[in-house]
Amino acid sequence: LHTSSGGGFCDCGDVEAWRQDPFCRRHSPSVSASMDQSSNDTPGDVTEEMVRLRSRLFSLPDDIACRAGVLFRPLLNSIRLCLLDLVQVI
């Protein structure tokens, strides 16, 4: 038997990784259904800001956008892993 320190991936669906239902609290079918309903309720001001941000990003020259993507990708991956660790702790 082996206990992992966690690598940022959820073991949902892996029946060998769970004693009972093979889902964590975040990914259980009942939670997923309620999250799908709430995710459609984006406030109008957030939607407007996303549209403005998208138009600014698309107005950047291609070479700058590509370089920014290369530079930000490792940072965004690190942020994603940190957030996944926080969610699994909760």
Backbone as CSV, one residue per row, in Angstrom:
resi,resn,N_x,N_y,N_z,CA_x,CA_y,CA_z,C_x,C_y,C_z
1,LEU,0.857,-1.178,0.000,0.000,0.000,0.000,0.895,1.230,0.000
2,HIS,0.505,2.228,-0.769,1.333,3.425,-0.940,0.462,4.661,-0.806
3,THR,0.921,5.634,-0.039,0.226,6.910,0.071,1.059,7.969,-0.618
4,SER,0.446,8.651,-1.548,1.136,9.678,-2.323,1.080,11.006,-1.593
5,SER,2.082,11.840,-1.814,2.063,13.187,-1.243,1.231,14.120,-2.103
6,GLY,0.738,13.610,-3.216,-0.100,14.413,-4.104,0.726,15.057,-5.180
7,GLY,0.224,14.968,-6.386,0.948,15.552,-7.497,0.094,16.508,-8.288
8,GLY,-1.050,16.904,-7.736,-1.895,17.852,-8.433,-2.997,17.218,-9.246
9,PHE,-3.093,15.895,-9.232,-4.132,15.238,-10.007,-5.107,14.547,-9.070
10,CYS,-6.369,14.635,-9.383,-7.414,14.018,-8.582,-7.551,12.554,-8.993
11,ASP,-7.796,11.679,-8.038,-7.970,10.255,-8.315,-9.433,9.888,-8.529
12,CYS,-10.254,10.844,-8.879,-11.667,10.563,-9.095,-11.840,9.495,-10.165
13,GLY,-12.726,8.554,-9.880,-13.010,7.486,-10.820,-12.103,6.286,-10.648
14,ASP,-11.010,6.406,-9.901,-10.093,5.291,-9.675,-10.561,4.537,-8.433
15,VAL,-11.250,3.406,-8.654,-11.831,2.669,-7.528,-10.764,2.106,-6.600
16,GLU,-9.549,1.914,-7.080,-8.477,1.406,-6.224,-7.926,2.489,-5.294
17,ALA,-8.156,3.751,-5.618,-7.620,4.847,-4.814,-8.567,5.279,-3.697
18,TRP,-9.793,4.781,-3.693,-10.798,5.223,-2.732,-11.338,4.041,-1.939
19,ARG,-11.627,4.274,-0.654,-12.227,3.224,0.177,-13.710,3.075,-0.131
20,GLN,-14.369,4.194,-0.413,-15.801,4.156,-0.710,-16.011,4.688,-2.116
21,ASP,-16.966,5.569,-2.299,-17.262,6.114,-3.626,-15.991,6.659,-4.265
22,PRO,-15.776,6.376,-5.555,-14.521,6.809,-6.195,-14.514,8.266,-6.646
23,PHE,-15.009,9.173,-5.792,-15.038,10.590,-6.147,-14.695,11.425,-4.922
24,CYS,-13.959,12.519,-5.133,-13.707,13.459,-4.047,-14.939,14.347,-3.869
25,ARG,-14.903,15.204,-2.850,-16.063,16.074,-2.600,-16.328,17.025,-3.753
26,ARG,-15.272,17.458,-4.416,-15.442,18.422,-5.504,-16.036,17.776,-6.749
27,HIS,-15.687,16.523,-7.008,-16.085,15.890,-8.253,-17.210,14.874,-8.109
28,SER,-17.833,14.788,-6.945,-18.931,13.834,-6.801,-20.063,14.239,-7.734
29,PRO,-20.824,13.262,-8.249,-21.873,13.587,-9.226,-22.870,14.633,-8.740
30,SER,-23.252,14.610,-7.452,-24.222,15.594,-6.967,-23.626,16.994,-6.923
31,VAL,-22.355,17.117,-6.553,-21.690,18.420,-6.517,-21.482,18.940,-7.931
32,SER,-21.111,18.060,-8.848,-20.879,18.478,-10.231,-22.143,19.041,-10.855
33,ALA,-23.282,18.430,-10.564,-24.538,18.922,-11.127,-24.860,20.313,-10.598
34,SER,-24.648,20.538,-9.291,-24.942,21.863,-8.737,-23.937,22.896,-9.219
35,MET,-22.672,22.497,-9.447,-21.668,23.435,-9.946,-21.964,23.828,-11.385
36,ASP,-22.482,22.891,-12.194,-22.817,23.208,-13.577,-23.900,24.275,-13.634
37,GLN,-24.882,24.180,-12.732,-25.954,25.168,-12.727,-25.434,26.527,-12.285
38,SER,-24.577,26.558,-11.272,-24.098,27.843,-10.766,-23.062,28.470,-11.686
39,SER,-22.347,27.657,-12.482,-21.324,28.222,-13.356,-21.929,29.004,-14.515
40,ASN,-23.199,28.792,-14.809,-23.856,29.530,-15.884,-24.307,30.913,-15.437
41,ASP,-24.238,31.195,-14.150,-24.714,32.460,-13.608,-23.558,33.437,-13.433
42,THR,-22.936,33.860,-14.541,-21.836,34.812,-14.487,-22.408,36.219,-14.418
43,PRO,-21.984,37.010,-13.432,-22.488,38.383,-13.342,-22.154,39.180,-14.603
44,GLY,-23.030,40.107,-14.949,-22.863,40.892,-16.167,-21.573,41.675,-16.220
45,ASP,-21.156,42.262,-15.091,-19.928,43.059,-15.107,-18.695,42.191,-15.359
46,VAL,-18.710,40.948,-14.874,-17.591,40.040,-15.131,-17.556,39.670,-16.608
47,THR,-18.716,39.414,-17.180,-18.790,39.076,-18.602,-18.287,40.231,-19.455
48,GLU,-18.682,41.445,-19.114,-18.226,42.620,-19.868,-16.712,42.791,-19.762
49,GLU,-16.166,42.571,-18.575,-14.719,42.687,-18.392,-13.983,41.623,-19.199
50,MET,-14.535,40.422,-19.266,-13.917,39.360,-20.067,-13.905,39.726,-21.547
51,VAL,-14.966,40.343,-22.026,-15.024,40.766,-23.428,-13.978,41.846,-23.694
52,ARG,-13.853,42.822,-22.778,-12.845,43.877,-22.942,-11.431,43.304,-22.925
53,LEU,-11.175,42.380,-22.003,-9.854,41.761,-21.916,-9.535,40.970,-23.183
54,ARG,-10.501,40.228,-23.680,-10.290,39.445,-24.898,-9.962,40.354,-26.078
55,SER,-10.653,41.484,-26.196,-10.376,42.387,-27.317,-8.975,42.992,-27.194
56,ARG,-8.532,43.289,-25.969,-7.173,43.803,-25.780,-6.128,42.756,-26.146
57,LEU,-6.371,41.517,-25.739,-5.416,40.452,-26.049,-5.314,40.204,-27.547
58,PHE,-6.441,40.227,-28.239,-6.424,39.982,-29.682,-5.814,41.144,-30.457
59,SER,-5.698,42.311,-29.832,-5.093,43.448,-30.525,-3.563,43.461,-30.408
60,LEU,-2.994,42.573,-29.593,-1.536,42.502,-29.457,-0.907,41.933,-30.727
61,PRO,0.301,42.380,-31.061,1.019,41.759,-32.186,1.270,40.275,-31.895
62,ASP,1.267,39.458,-32.946,1.386,38.007,-32.785,2.650,37.587,-32.046
63,ASP,3.788,38.218,-32.356,5.035,37.801,-31.709,5.014,38.079,-30.210
64,ILE,4.419,39.183,-29.808,4.327,39.508,-28.378,3.374,38.540,-27.683
65,ALA,2.261,38.232,-28.321,1.310,37.290,-27.735,1.949,35.914,-27.567
66,CYS,2.726,35.463,-28.556,3.398,34.157,-28.465,4.434,34.147,-27.349
67,ARG,5.233,35.206,-27.262,6.249,35.279,-26.202,5.600,35.322,-24.824
68,ALA,4.515,36.059,-24.710,3.820,36.129,-23.417,3.284,34.753,-23.037
69,GLY,2.749,34.036,-24.019,2.256,32.687,-23.742,3.354,31.767,-23.248
70,VAL,4.522,31.843,-23.877,5.659,31.006,-23.470,6.125,31.388,-22.067
71,LEU,6.162,32.676,-21.773,6.629,33.127,-20.461,5.631,32.832,-19.346
72,PHE,4.345,32.981,-19.630,3.334,32.819,-18.586,2.909,31.374,-18.358
73,ARG,3.134,30.488,-19.322,2.675,29.103,-19.186,3.209,28.429,-17.918
74,PRO,4.518,28.483,-17.610,4.995,27.850,-16.361,4.375,28.477,-15.112
75,LEU,4.206,29.784,-15.122,3.587,30.456,-13.982,2.142,29.997,-13.801
76,LEU,1.390,29.943,-14.884,-0.004,29.515,-14.801,-0.119,28.056,-14.381
77,ASN,0.797,27.210,-14.844,0.786,25.809,-14.414,1.056,25.698,-12.920
78,SER,1.981,26.489,-12.402,2.264,26.481,-10.963,1.062,26.959,-10.163
79,ILE,0.414,28.000,-10.642,-0.786,28.505,-9.963,-1.865,27.436,-9.948
80,ARG,-2.052,26.761,-11.084,-3.071,25.714,-11.186,-2.789,24.599,-10.187
81,LEU,-1.533,24.160,-10.089,-1.187,23.099,-9.147,-1.409,23.535,-7.700
82,CYS,-1.057,24.773,-7.371,-1.285,25.285,-6.012,-2.768,25.318,-5.684
83,LEU,-3.573,25.769,-6.624,-5.017,25.828,-6.389,-5.610,24.435,-6.246
84,LEU,-5.144,23.482,-7.050,-5.630,22.110,-6.918,-5.268,21.536,-5.555
85,ASP,-4.066,21.832,-5.068,-3.677,21.378,-3.732,-4.583,21.984,-2.671
86,LEU,-4.906,23.255,-2.799,-5.794,23.910,-1.834,-7.183,23.299,-1.860
87,VAL,-7.690,23.012,-3.048,-9.033,22.440,-3.171,-9.071,21.053,-2.551
88,GLN,-8.023,20.264,-2.728,-8.005,18.914,-2.178,-7.885,18.925,-0.665
89,VAL,-7.318,19.979,-0.097,-7.198,20.085,1.355,-8.545,20.405,1.979
90,ILE,-9.353,21.183,1.285,-10.650,21.624,1.824,-11.580,20.506,1.946
